[in-house]
C-alpha cells in the first residue's frame, strides 16, 4: 500500500509541475503533508498511546496515596488479606498475563483501525487531488492552442465614391474596429458596471461568481448565470467559440473551465486590461448583422462611437446581454428598461450620480435613433462592383475585408435612381417594364453610375445594365457599318447611298422602318433618320475581317470565323460569328448597356478604347496589398481608330441629335452625340406568344458628351401576350 501511495504522490507532483510549471508546486504543498502523515502513522499512534499510559500511571499513584491507612486494626486486616493473596498468587499472575495480552491485542486492533481510517482519508484526499489534476490536465489538453490572430476581428468591406466618401459596406458581420483611445469614458464605465464590475481587480476570472455559477449549473439551475468576465467572454467568442446556448451541463462547465484557463494563463498575461476591452467592444454582436460599438453607434445614432452621450452609451452597454431582445428599433420599451438598469448599476458602482441618472432616463429611446435604413441606396452599383472585384482578384469582398475606392458619382446615380423609382419620371407603362442604364467616363473608362433595373429587391439580383444581353437595333450601325467605313474605306459624312429595295447577300430582302425608300441620300442623313438599306450597303462594302476587328477593339467580342481566338458559342445555340444581320443590330446574342456605353466612348475620346470599370483602387484590410486599376494592363488606353474616324462619327451623331430621330437626347448647353435603336420581335415569336405582329422588343438610346457615355435599354425581361412594346411612330428596324 505504501508503494502505491508513493507512486501516486510522485505522479501527481510531476504532472502538476509539467502542466502548471511553477504553480504546480502548490499541489506539492497540499499533498506532501498528507503523504508524510500517512508514512508516519505508526509513530503517531505510539506517541498517542504512551501519552495515554503515562496519564493512567499518575492516576494510580494518586489513588494509592489516598487509600493508605496507618491504623493497626487495618494493618491486621491487611496482613490477613496478604496471607490470602499469597495462597492465590500463582492464579493472579496467570490472570495478569492474560489481561496484559488482551490489552495488547485491543491496542493493536485499535491501532489497525486508526491506520485504516488514515489510509482511507489519505487515499480519498489523494484521489480528489488526482481527479482534480486529471480534470485540469483534460482541460489543458482539450483546449485549442492560444491563437492571437483569432482575436483580431474581421472588419467589413467599405466602398467609397469618387470623392472618398463611404456609401456602402459589405460583410456578413458589419463591423468597423476602433482602438481603446477612441472609446468615450462613459461607454467604458457603462460596460464595466454592467458586465464585469470587478474587471480591474481580477486576473481574468471572478472566482466567487464563477464557483457559485458552476455549482448551480451542476444542480440544474438554469438561472445560475454565466459569471463570465469580460476576458472570459472575449475568449469564448473568439477562441473556444462554443455555443452559448449549450444545454449539456457537463459540456457547458468544461467549456467554462477552458475559458478560465485561457483567460488566466494567456489573455491576462499577454494583454493589458485596455487591450482586452478593445477586443471585447469590437467583437460582440449588437443587433442583427451589426458588430462592434463603432458600427452600432452609426447604425442606431448616426455618429461615431467617440461622440456617444450617457443615454446612448448606456443603451449600447445594455444590449450586450441580449442584442436582439434589446434592439431599440424592434423593442424600444425593452431597450429603455434595460438602459435604465444600466444607469442604476453605474450609480451603484460610483460612475455617475443620481442626478445624472435621472437626466439620462428622461431621454426617450425613440428620440435618440436616426431610423433604420437599407444597407445602401446604390445596390445596383454595389452589385456591379462586387462582380468586378471577384473577376479582378478572385476574392469575394463580402467575405474578404477590403477598402474599395470607386468612380461612383452620387449626383448622377441619384438622378438615375429617381427616374427608375418613379420620382422624377412617372410615365412608366407598368411595374413590369424594365430599364438598364450605364454611364461611363469617356476619358478613363470608369463607370460613374448604374441603373440596374426597376423594383429590384435583395442583393445581387439580375442587373439590367450589365447582364441584359439584348438586340441593339440601329445603335449597332455606327459600330458595324459606318465606323469601319470611315476607318477602312475612306467614307465621308457625304458619301452617297441609294436607299432602294435591297437584299442580303444570301437572298432575303431588307426594308426600312416606314417601308419606304428615299433614293440617294448622304451617309449623315442616312444615320440621322435611321435607314436600314444604306446601313446594309455600307456593311457589304467593307471587308468582314476589318469589321470584326473594329467592333472587337471597342470591347464587343465579334469573331470572323470559328478559328478566331475570341470565337464563342452561346447557350442559346448561337455564336458570335459576324454576319450581315449585324449591320442593323440582328445579333445572335446581343449586347448590354454597359458594353454599348463603353464602345461609344471611343468615339467621344478621340478613338481610344478603355475597358469599363467601376473600381479605382482596392486595399486589403488584413494585409498591405493594394491594387490600383489604372496600373493594370487591361485598363490602359488603346488607340483603336484614327482621329478622323472619331471626328467624323462625332459629326454624324451630333447631327442626328440636332436634326434626326435622336433629338430626344438633346441637352441644351451641352454637345451631345447619340443614336437610337429599336428591335422588332420576329413574326414566329409574335405568333407563338400571342403578340401582335410588328411589336417592339427593345428600345435603345446611346449618347455621349465630351465627358460621359450613356446607354439606355428599355423593355421587358420576358415578352409575352401582356408584356411587349407595341408598334409606335418611332423608327423600328426589321
C-alpha angles and dihedrals in degrees: 000000000000090000093052093047090048093050092050090049092051093046093050092048095048095046092047092054093044095050102034099024111199092003088058088074087073088070089055091054089055099044101036097069090049091049093049092048090052095050092048097041092115093053091047091053092049091051090051091048095049091049089052093049091050090055090051093054092052090053091050093054091051091053092050092053092052094048096049110114125184097195115125093223090059092046089060092048089046090051090052089050090050091053089052092048091051089059092054098036097113090053093048092051091053092050091048090055091051092048091051092050090049091052092049091051091048091049091049091048092050089047091054092048092051090048091051091050091050090047092052093046093046092044091051091047091049090046091053091048091046092048091049090048092048090050092050090047089052090050091051094045096044094047115094118244115276106261115189090192090065089065092061105091120218111246123216125262111259125206121206130196126228091280094052095255120138114248105163144010130209132203143090086252114042103214137153111184122222134191126244090253090061093057116098114234091236091062093047090051093047093051095046093046091050106035107027117003093180093046095125093046105050130069097232102304131062094217098193093053092040097053091044092051092046092052092048091048090053092055091048101257108156092192093061093108127216099267085205117160122219087261093052092047090052090051093048094049096047111021114024091026095187125160109274088210093060107153098192104094095205094049090047091053092047090051091050092052088050088053090050092049094051093041097051102035100035118012098045091041096049103035137045122238089256093053092048091050089050090055090049099051092047095047111050128092113245101185132327110334093342113116129179131017096270095058090041091054091053094043097049104027106018094236142096118271091246089066098055119131126214095266090048096044093049091050092053092045090053093054094066091080095057113353099187095041091053096038102138093212092056103029110019094164094053091043091054092047091051092046090054090051089054091051091053090051090051089054092048092053094044101250097121137013128249089253093053089049093053092048091052093046089054090065111090119227093230092057092058098051123094093204129261112276136190115267090257142344089223104062095140091055091044090053089052091051093049092052091048095048092049090051092046100043107014088234127114108230089208087066104026112058114236144155107233119193112200140182094242112149104201095197092058093040092050090052091053091047091053091053095048096045093049098249098119098015120046104167097094111142093228141323092277100059111100141203136195122200132183126184121189135180105245094209101055105013095242121150107236099178141006130201099199096179146287128291093006118173127191133007128304094005121153111314112211091192097056107016106037106098106194139166105270097210115194092350084080093064098081089049103043103025120021101027093056088043091056092044102043109014102040095243116176130202088259098049106135126235127183108231099210140127106303143169140213115256090257093054115264115121126241125214141188127252092257095041089239136109129222101197119219112013135158123255090248092054093044090056095044094055094034102238115185101202095059089047093055091045090052090050091050092052096057125075108259092225089058092049092051090047093048096049094043090052088060092059101266111114110231123165127205093206142352088267093066117107092234095051111135135189113208129215091243090065095257131107139206099256111135119250136164094264087070088069090078098029101274096143122167094228108011136218137268127239089249092055091050093048089050093049096048090048088072090065091050098050098048101270105314125132120212120177108244116248137166097203123083100173139359124203119188108222095208095051143021093258114130130179120199109192094206087064093056120098095229092059097050123113114261124192106233104163140020123269089246093056091052091046094050093047091050089052093050096046093045088053089052089058095047100040110009143059093292093072090116087074093061115126114187113233093021134087107239131181119188149159128202127206143184133189124207124220109246119250094249092055092046092050094046094049100037094249121147114260112258095030118150123244101184138023120196141185121179116182139161143190129195086277111031140034116207129191123187127187122187127188145080127305089228125015120221139145092294100032115061139102108253126224112286143179094258119096117280127192120225 
